[in-house]
Amino acid sequence: MARIHCRIRIFRKKRNLTQEELAQKLGISRQSLISLEGEKSFPSLPLAFNIAQIFELPIEFIFGSRTELSFDNQNNHQSLITPMVEIQELEKEIIVRIQLLGVKPQEIVLSINENAVSVQLDREEINFTRTITLPTKVEASQAKADFKDNILTITAPKLDSQKTKTIQLKIN
């Protein structure tokens, strides 16, 4: 069973908040916050959501197992490795949906070529790149992206399959 780790202290310090200031914003005592930061206790679900809202981050970034995170020693950043991804192949197009919780559209760097979609997120607390191989080639120049309700949706038409030409060969 994975152990849950609390990263409140990391994000509080990055926001230059004292324990007293954060406790006041959360409506809890400083002693309660110290207990949370020290992993002596864990917050109720409503309090966890409130903490995530104050930091403008998904709960998983603040509370989670070590296996859910990678660590970038150079920049001291923590990042989510595997956002949920759904790929749908329709007759004429490919649709890729990626769940990006707590992210603003301007923080997303998106690139696409005929074989893959690459999503990069670069924030102080979050730093990751994910490349998703597409099941078939697409017209990258015709691709469109939309971000709504924490879901990034990329739609790209499939490349016209190269029309195969069948010829009959004479056997000598």
C-alpha positions in Angstrom: 0.0 0.0 0.0 1.4 3.4 -1.0 2.0 5.9 1.7 0.4 9.3 1.2 2.8 12.3 1.4 1.8 15.8 2.2 3.6 18.6 0.3 1.8 21.6 2.0 5.1 23.0 3.4 6.7 23.0 -0.1 3.9 24.9 -1.7 3.4 27.2 1.3 7.1 28.2 1.1 6.9 28.7 -2.6 4.0 31.1 -2.1 6.0 32.9 0.7 3.2 32.2 3.2 3.9 31.8 6.9 2.2 29.0 8.8 0.1 31.5 10.6 -1.1 33.2 7.3 -2.0 29.8 5.6 -3.7 28.6 8.7 -5.8 31.8 8.8 -6.8 31.4 5.1 -7.8 27.8 5.8 -9.7 28.6 9.0 -7.6 26.2 11.1 -5.1 26.7 13.9 -1.4 27.0 13.3 -0.9 23.9 15.4 -3.3 22.0 13.1 -1.3 23.2 10.1 2.0 22.1 11.8 0.4 18.6 12.3 -0.6 18.5 8.6 2.9 19.6 7.3 4.6 17.1 9.6 2.3 14.3 8.3 1.1 13.6 11.8 -2.5 14.0 10.6 -4.2 14.4 7.3 -6.9 16.8 6.3 -10.6 16.1 5.8 -11.6 16.0 2.2 -13.2 19.5 2.3 -10.0 20.9 3.9 -7.9 19.1 1.3 -10.0 20.7 -1.5 -9.7 24.1 0.2 -5.8 23.7 0.4 -5.7 22.8 -3.3 -7.9 25.8 -4.2 -5.6 28.2 -2.3 -2.5 26.8 -4.0 -4.4 26.6 -7.4 -3.2 23.0 -7.8 -4.8 19.6 -8.1 -5.1 17.7 -4.8 -2.8 15.0 -6.3 0.1 17.5 -6.4 -0.3 18.3 -2.7 -1.2 14.8 -1.4 0.0 11.7 -3.1 2.4 8.8 -3.1 6.0 9.3 -4.1 5.5 7.0 -7.1 3.1 9.6 -8.6 5.8 12.2 -8.8 9.1 12.7 -10.6 11.7 15.0 -9.2 13.8 17.5 -11.1 16.9 18.0 -9.0 18.1 21.0 -11.0 15.0 23.1 -10.6 13.7 21.4 -7.4 10.3 20.9 -9.2 7.9 18.1 -8.6 5.6 17.0 -11.4 2.8 14.7 -12.2 4.0 11.9 -14.5 0.8 10.5 -16.0 -2.2 12.8 -16.6 -5.2 10.8 -17.8 -5.2 10.5 -21.6 -7.9 9.2 -23.9 -7.3 8.6 -27.6 -10.3 8.2 -29.9 -9.9 7.1 -33.5 -12.9 8.0 -35.7 -13.3 7.4 -39.4 -11.8 10.7 -40.5 -10.1 12.1 -37.4 -8.2 11.4 -34.2 -9.3 13.0 -30.9 -6.9 13.2 -28.0 -8.2 14.2 -24.5 -5.9 15.0 -21.7 -7.0 15.8 -18.2 -4.9 18.7 -16.8 -6.2 19.6 -13.4 -5.5 23.1 -11.9 -3.9 24.3 -15.2 -4.6 27.4 -17.1 -4.6 27.4 -21.0 -1.7 29.9 -21.1 0.5 27.4 -19.2 0.2 24.7 -21.8 2.7 24.4 -24.7 1.2 22.1 -27.3 2.9 20.8 -30.5 1.8 18.2 -33.0 3.3 16.4 -36.0 1.8 13.7 -38.1 2.8 11.0 -35.6 2.5 12.5 -32.2 1.1 15.2 -29.8 3.4 16.7 -27.3 2.1 18.6 -24.2 4.4 20.6 -22.1 3.4 22.3 -18.9 5.9 24.7 -17.2 4.9 26.3 -14.0 6.8 26.9 -10.8 5.4 23.9 -9.1 4.7 21.7 -12.2 7.1 20.8 -14.9 6.4 18.0 -17.3 6.3 17.0 -20.9 4.2 14.2 -22.3 4.4 12.9 -25.8 1.6 10.8 -27.1 2.1 8.6 -30.1 -1.0 8.7 -32.4 -2.5 5.5 -33.8 -2.3 6.8 -37.4 -0.8 9.7 -39.2 -2.7 13.0 -39.0 -2.8 16.4 -40.9 -0.9 18.3 -38.2 -1.5 21.7 -39.9 -5.3 21.1 -39.7 -5.3 20.2 -35.9 -7.3 22.2 -33.5 -7.1 22.3 -29.7 -9.7 23.3 -27.0 -9.3 23.5 -23.2 -12.5 23.3 -21.2 -13.4 21.9 -17.7 -9.7 20.8 -17.2 -9.7 18.7 -20.4 -7.4 19.5 -23.3 -9.0 18.2 -26.5 -6.9 18.0 -29.6 -8.7 17.1 -32.8 -6.8 16.3 -36.0 -8.0 14.9 -39.3 -6.3 11.7 -40.5 -4.0 11.9 -43.4 -5.6 10.7 -46.6 -4.4 7.2 -46.9 -2.0 7.0 -49.8 -4.1 5.5 -52.5 -2.6 2.2 -53.3 -2.3 1.4 -56.9 -2.8 -2.1 -57.9 -1.1 -3.2 -61.1 -0.9 -6.6 -62.6 2.5 -7.9 -63.4 3.2 -10.4 -66.1 5.2 -13.4 -65.0 8.0 -14.3 -67.3 
